[in-house]
Amino acid sequence: MRAEGRYDAAGHFRDGTSIVYERVGSGPVVVLVGGGLDDGTENRPLAQELAEDFTAVNYARRGRAGSSDVQPYALEREIEDLAALIDAIGGPAHLFGASSGGALALEAAAAGLPIGKIAVFDVPYAVGDTAVQTWQAYVRQLRVALAHEKHGEALKLFMRLAGAPEQDTAGPKARRCGRRC
């Protein structure tokens, strides 16, 4: 991701993570929160469209593209990242989140971040009798895959959970998010 603006760990993160972002346009700030497999490029066309009326801020979530990461993963760290980004750009901000980025946007609002309005698309919340059991099985399998550094298997598990057809999970590579498979 070509960073027009960049902020990093100095004064923002307890764990040393740096996040890259692009900032285009002028007007009210809208932060674009990409999904789990987005390296920051998925929302770039939307940022350009929004730039006519807004300051669009498109960032690469931790562990994707030029943004760093510190293990273990925790949702709270991603909320801290978003808080630091909003602070760095002079918040408050509106949020648009796609897929798991939409879930993150909602979690950030619930955590009390300085957020105006939120728009989300295709948030991966499941309901029904088997949703909890399906999620728990996924988390158990995911922990095993990650403990053995099988990132390709972790990606396949995610794609299955998201409902991708089996033929689409046959040989995925985690290239887009910059991970080694």
Backbone torsions as a table, in degrees:
resi	resn	phi	psi	omega
1	MET	NA	126.4	175.4
2	ARG	-75.3	120.2	-175.8
3	ALA	-92.7	115.5	172.9
4	GLU	-79.6	-34.2	173.6
5	GLY	-128.9	154.6	178.5
6	ARG	-151.4	138.0	169.4
7	TYR	-130.4	160.4	-178.2
8	ASP	-142.6	-161.4	-168.6
9	ALA	-59.7	-26.2	-173.5
10	ALA	-56.3	108.0	175.8
11	GLY	78.5	-2.2	-175.7
12	HIS	-114.1	-37.6	-171.5
13	PHE	-123.0	134.6	176.4
14	ARG	-75.2	-25.1	-173.6
15	ASP	-100.9	5.1	175.0
16	GLY	84.1	9.3	-179.5
17	THR	-75.1	140.9	172.1
18	SER	-115.9	145.9	-177.0
19	ILE	-124.6	132.8	175.7
20	VAL	-99.4	149.0	178.7
21	TYR	-151.6	161.0	173.5
22	GLU	-116.5	142.3	179.9
23	ARG	-128.7	121.1	-179.9
24	VAL	-133.2	151.2	175.9
25	GLY	84.8	-172.4	177.3
26	SER	-149.0	153.9	-177.2
27	GLY	123.6	-163.3	178.9
28	PRO	-56.2	145.7	-175.2
29	VAL	-85.4	130.8	172.4
30	VAL	-124.0	119.5	177.2
31	VAL	-94.7	129.6	179.6
32	LEU	-97.7	120.1	-176.1
33	VAL	-108.5	106.7	-176.4
34	GLY	-75.5	166.3	178.9
35	GLY	-76.6	-179.4	-174.1
36	GLY	-60.0	-32.4	-178.0
37	LEU	-101.3	5.3	-178.5
38	ASP	-84.7	128.9	178.0
39	ASP	-95.0	12.1	-178.8
40	GLY	104.6	-12.2	-178.4
41	THR	-86.0	-24.7	-176.4
42	GLU	-60.4	-39.1	-177.8
43	ASN	-91.6	-0.7	-178.2
44	ARG	-57.4	-45.7	177.8
45	PRO	-61.8	-37.3	177.7
46	LEU	-65.1	-40.5	178.2
47	ALA	-58.8	-42.8	-179.8
48	GLN	-63.9	-39.6	178.1
49	GLU	-66.2	-44.4	-178.7
50	LEU	-67.8	-25.1	-175.0
51	ALA	-60.5	-17.8	178.0
52	GLU	-67.1	-31.0	-175.9
53	ASP	-125.3	-11.3	-174.2
54	PHE	-135.4	164.3	163.5
55	THR	-89.4	109.6	-179.0
56	ALA	-96.5	127.7	179.7
57	VAL	-116.9	114.4	-178.8
58	ASN	-112.3	121.8	-176.2
59	TYR	-125.1	158.5	175.0
60	ALA	-95.0	116.1	179.6
61	ARG	-60.5	160.4	-176.0
62	ARG	-53.4	138.0	179.9
63	GLY	80.9	7.6	-179.1
64	ARG	-124.1	143.6	179.0
65	ALA	49.5	-128.3	-176.3
66	GLY	-85.7	-0.1	178.4
67	SER	-82.6	139.3	-178.5
68	SER	-86.8	-177.2	-178.2
69	ASP	-154.6	152.3	174.2
70	VAL	-130.7	129.6	-179.1
71	GLN	-88.0	155.9	0.6
72	PRO	-82.6	159.2	178.1
73	TYR	-65.8	142.5	172.7
74	ALA	-150.9	136.6	177.8
75	LEU	-55.1	-38.3	-179.0
76	GLU	-58.8	-34.0	178.0
77	ARG	-66.9	-39.3	179.1
78	GLU	-67.4	-35.6	175.9
79	ILE	-66.2	-40.7	175.5
80	GLU	-61.7	-39.8	177.2
81	ASP	-58.9	-47.2	-178.9
82	LEU	-64.9	-39.9	177.1
83	ALA	-61.3	-44.0	-179.7
84	ALA	-66.1	-38.7	178.0
85	LEU	-63.9	-47.0	179.0
86	ILE	-60.0	-41.0	177.7
87	ASP	-64.4	-43.3	-177.9
88	ALA	-64.1	-32.3	-179.0
89	ILE	-93.5	3.4	175.0
90	GLY	85.8	27.8	-179.3
91	GLY	-23.1	174.3	8.1
92	PRO	-74.4	175.5	-178.3
93	ALA	-144.4	155.5	167.7
94	HIS	-89.3	156.7	179.8
95	LEU	-125.6	143.0	165.6
96	PHE	-124.2	126.0	179.7
97	GLY	-128.1	136.2	177.4
98	ALA	-110.8	137.8	176.9
99	SER	55.8	-128.0	-178.8
100	SER	-65.2	-21.8	173.8
101	GLY	-66.5	-31.1	174.7
102	GLY	-67.8	-41.3	176.7
103	ALA	-62.8	-42.4	178.3
104	LEU	-62.0	-41.8	178.6
105	ALA	-60.1	-43.8	178.9
106	LEU	-65.9	-40.7	178.1
107	GLU	-64.3	-39.2	179.4
108	ALA	-64.0	-41.2	177.6
109	ALA	-64.1	-42.8	179.0
110	ALA	-63.6	-28.0	179.3
111	ALA	-80.0	-5.6	175.2
112	GLY	92.9	16.7	177.1
113	LEU	-63.9	155.1	-178.7
114	PRO	-74.9	83.0	-174.5
115	ILE	-118.9	135.3	176.1
116	GLY	-81.9	-94.8	-179.5
117	LYS	-106.2	156.9	179.9
118	ILE	-129.0	135.9	169.8
119	ALA	-124.9	134.5	179.3
120	VAL	-130.0	155.2	178.9
121	PHE	-138.4	131.3	172.5
122	ASP	56.2	46.7	179.5
123	VAL	-70.8	131.1	-172.5
124	PRO	-84.2	53.2	174.7
125	TYR	-92.0	134.9	179.5
126	ALA	-112.2	148.0	175.7
127	VAL	-129.9	164.3	178.5
128	GLY	117.9	172.5	-174.8
129	ASP	-64.3	-34.1	-174.8
130	THR	-96.8	-1.0	-175.1
131	ALA	-59.6	-45.3	-177.5
132	VAL	-66.4	-45.1	-179.7
133	GLN	-63.9	-40.8	178.2
134	THR	-61.9	-44.4	-179.9
135	TRP	-64.1	-44.8	-178.8
136	GLN	-63.1	-40.3	177.7
137	ALA	-64.7	-42.1	178.1
138	TYR	-59.1	-48.1	-178.2
139	VAL	-62.3	-41.5	178.1
140	ARG	-61.0	-48.1	-179.2
141	GLN	-65.5	-38.8	-179.7
142	LEU	-63.6	-44.2	179.1
143	ARG	-59.9	-40.0	178.7
144	VAL	-64.7	-47.9	-179.3
145	ALA	-59.7	-45.0	-178.0
146	LEU	-70.9	-34.8	177.7
147	ALA	-62.3	-28.9	178.6
148	HIS	-99.8	13.8	179.6
149	GLU	53.7	37.8	177.1
150	LYS	-97.3	75.5	-175.6
151	HIS	-66.7	-34.4	176.5
152	GLY	-62.8	-41.6	177.1
153	GLU	-65.7	-38.7	176.9
154	ALA	-61.3	-41.1	178.1
155	LEU	-64.5	-42.6	177.4
156	LYS	-60.8	-42.8	178.1
157	LEU	-59.3	-44.2	178.8
158	PHE	-61.7	-45.3	-178.7
159	MET	-63.5	-39.5	176.4
160	ARG	-63.0	-44.4	179.1
161	LEU	-59.6	-38.5	-179.3
162	ALA	-75.0	-6.7	176.7
163	GLY	94.1	14.1	178.7
164	ALA	-66.7	141.5	175.8
165	PRO	-60.4	148.7	-175.9
166	GLU	-56.2	-37.0	-179.7
167	GLN	-64.7	-23.9	177.8
168	ASP	-81.4	-14.0	179.4
169	THR	-101.6	2.8	-174.1
170	ALA	-61.7	-36.6	-176.5
171	GLY	-149.2	45.7	-178.2
172	PRO	-70.6	149.9	174.7
173	LYS	-120.8	144.1	-178.2
174	ALA	-89.0	40.4	-177.8
175	ARG	-66.1	-43.4	-172.6
176	ARG	-60.0	-35.9	-178.2
177	CYS	-94.3	7.5	173.8
178	GLY	76.9	17.3	-178.4
179	ARG	-94.6	149.3	173.8
180	ARG	-82.2	133.0	-180.0
181	CYS	-93.4	NA	NA
